[in-house]
Each structure stands twice: as structure tokens, then as C-alpha cells.
Amino acid sequence: MKFSHKLSDGVHILAYITLFEGGDLSSAAIAASIESNPSLVRRLMAALVQAGLLQSQPGTAKPTLGRPASEITLLAIYRALEGDRRLLHVDAKTNPRCPVGGNIQATLDAAYQTVQNAAETAMAGITLAQLTEDIAARAKAAGQLPG
């Protein structure tokens, strides 16, 4: 099973821009931090711009947050990058003549929707400011940022 890293990388981009404001904010610099490539960073940044979470001008490497970090939630970042994609997915290929196979989709759809709702509620309560503060504190403790 392949997992999406878009949310993690999107948070990474926004946190990098927040922590290194005024520094090198090129897609190459951010990609080096993510250990990815600049084209992926540019695609993710474009989606963040479209969602109003990031502001960027073509030809310049000076992106800024589209709103204060305290107003950007993990859910907003998730939706900007993943759209309406659900966290959990039901296997649609089961035997409809089997008592389990014929009924598991509806059962799991209901259970997975409960999980989705709970996850989205939790994500709505986590802000980029909180995440960035935690990253900065960990980096300072590790001697990676000045204290």
C-alpha cells in the first residue's frame, strides 16, 4: 500500500517558510530540507497558494503565509493537498454472495466515516503555529536552531 506524504510535506513547507522567513525560501532549499525535488515542492506550493494558505509571486523566492499561522489548521492543509480524499478505504472487491463479503462495505463505510469525522475534528484543532512552535523547540533542544 502506498501512503501519501502530501500533508507531511505541506506542513514541512509552511513550517520552513515560517521558521526561515527572510532566508533562502527557494523551492530548491525547501526540497533539500524535505529530501525531495524542487518540482514536487513547487506543485505542493501551488496547491497551498490556490487554497489561500500561501502567497507567492512568480519569479521570486519569497513565499509568505496567506494568513497567520494561528489561523492555518492541519485540516485546512490536508484539504488543500488531498481534497476530499478519505483516510481509510474499503476494499470494493469482495464476494457479494458471502455474508461477510456482501455486507462489509456498508459496515466499514459507517465505521470509517466515524473515524474520518473524528480525525477531521482533531485536525481542525491543531494549528500551524502549534506545529511550528514544537518544531522550533525540538530544533533548539537539538542545537539545530539558536536558543
C-alpha positions in Angstrom: 0.0 0.0 0.0 1.3 3.4 -1.0 0.9 6.2 1.5 0.6 9.9 0.6 3.2 12.3 2.2 1.5 15.4 0.8 0.2 16.5 4.2 3.5 16.0 5.9 5.4 17.7 3.1 2.8 20.6 3.1 3.3 21.2 6.8 7.1 20.9 6.2 6.9 23.7 3.5 4.8 26.0 5.6 6.9 25.5 8.8 10.1 26.0 6.8 8.7 29.3 5.4 7.7 30.4 8.9 10.9 29.5 10.6 13.3 30.8 7.9 11.4 33.9 6.9 13.9 36.2 5.2 16.2 33.3 4.4 16.5 31.2 1.3 12.9 30.1 0.6 13.6 28.8 -2.9 12.0 25.5 -3.9 15.5 24.0 -4.1 16.2 25.0 -0.4 12.9 23.7 0.8 13.3 20.5 -1.3 16.7 19.9 0.3 15.0 20.1 3.7 12.3 17.6 2.7 14.8 15.5 0.8 12.7 15.7 -2.3 12.9 17.6 -5.5 12.0 21.2 -6.3 9.3 20.4 -8.8 7.3 18.5 -6.1 7.7 21.4 -3.7 6.5 23.8 -6.4 3.4 21.6 -7.1 2.6 21.5 -3.4 3.2 25.2 -3.0 0.8 25.9 -5.9 -1.9 23.9 -4.2 -1.3 25.8 -1.0 -1.5 29.1 -2.9 -4.7 28.1 -4.5 -6.2 27.3 -1.1 -5.1 30.7 0.2 -2.7 29.3 2.8 0.4 30.6 1.0 1.2 33.7 -1.1 3.9 33.5 -3.8 4.9 35.6 -6.7 6.3 34.0 -9.9 10.0 34.7 -10.4 10.7 35.4 -6.7 11.7 33.1 -3.9 9.9 34.9 -1.1 6.7 33.0 -0.3 4.7 34.1 2.7 1.8 32.6 4.6 -1.6 33.5 3.3 -2.9 34.1 6.8 -1.4 33.9 10.3 0.0 30.5 11.3 -2.5 30.5 14.2 -5.3 30.5 11.6 -4.0 27.7 9.5 -5.2 24.4 10.7 -3.9 20.9 9.9 -7.3 20.2 8.4 -7.0 23.2 6.0 -3.6 22.0 4.9 -5.0 18.4 4.4 -7.9 19.6 2.3 -5.7 21.9 0.2 -3.4 19.0 -0.7 -5.6 15.9 -0.5 -9.0 17.4 -1.4 -11.9 15.2 -0.2 -9.7 12.1 0.0 -10.7 9.8 2.8 -8.2 8.5 5.3 -9.4 4.9 5.2 -10.6 2.9 2.2 -12.9 -0.1 2.0 -11.9 -3.0 -0.4 -14.7 -2.9 -3.0 -13.8 -6.3 -4.4 -15.5 -8.8 -2.1 -17.8 -11.7 -2.7 -21.3 -10.3 -2.7 -22.8 -13.8 -2.1 -20.8 -14.2 1.1 -22.5 -13.0 4.3 -19.3 -11.0 5.2 -18.3 -10.0 1.7 -21.8 -8.9 0.8 -22.1 -6.6 3.8 -18.7 -5.5 4.9 -18.6 -2.4 2.7 -21.7 -0.8 4.3 -20.5 -1.7 7.8 -17.0 -0.4 7.2 -18.2 2.7 5.4 -20.2 3.7 8.5 -17.3 2.9 10.9 -14.7 4.7 8.6 -16.9 7.8 8.4 -16.9 7.9 12.2 -13.1 7.8 12.2 -12.9 10.4 9.4 -15.2 12.8 11.3 -13.1 12.3 14.5 -9.8 12.8 12.6 -11.1 16.0 10.9 -12.3 17.4 14.2 -8.9 16.8 15.8 -7.1 18.2 12.8 -9.2 21.4 12.9 -7.9 21.9 16.4 -4.2 21.8 15.5 -2.7 24.9 14.0 0.4 25.6 12.0 1.5 27.9 14.9 1.4 25.0 17.3 3.3 22.7 15.0 5.9 25.3 14.2 6.5 26.1 17.9 7.0 22.4 18.6 9.4 22.0 15.7 11.4 25.1 16.8 11.6 23.9 20.4 12.8 20.5 19.3 15.4 22.0 16.9 16.6 24.4 19.7 17.0 21.5 22.1 18.9 19.5 19.4 21.2 22.6 18.8 19.9 23.0 15.3 18.5 26.5 15.9 19.9 29.2 18.1 18.4 29.2 21.5 
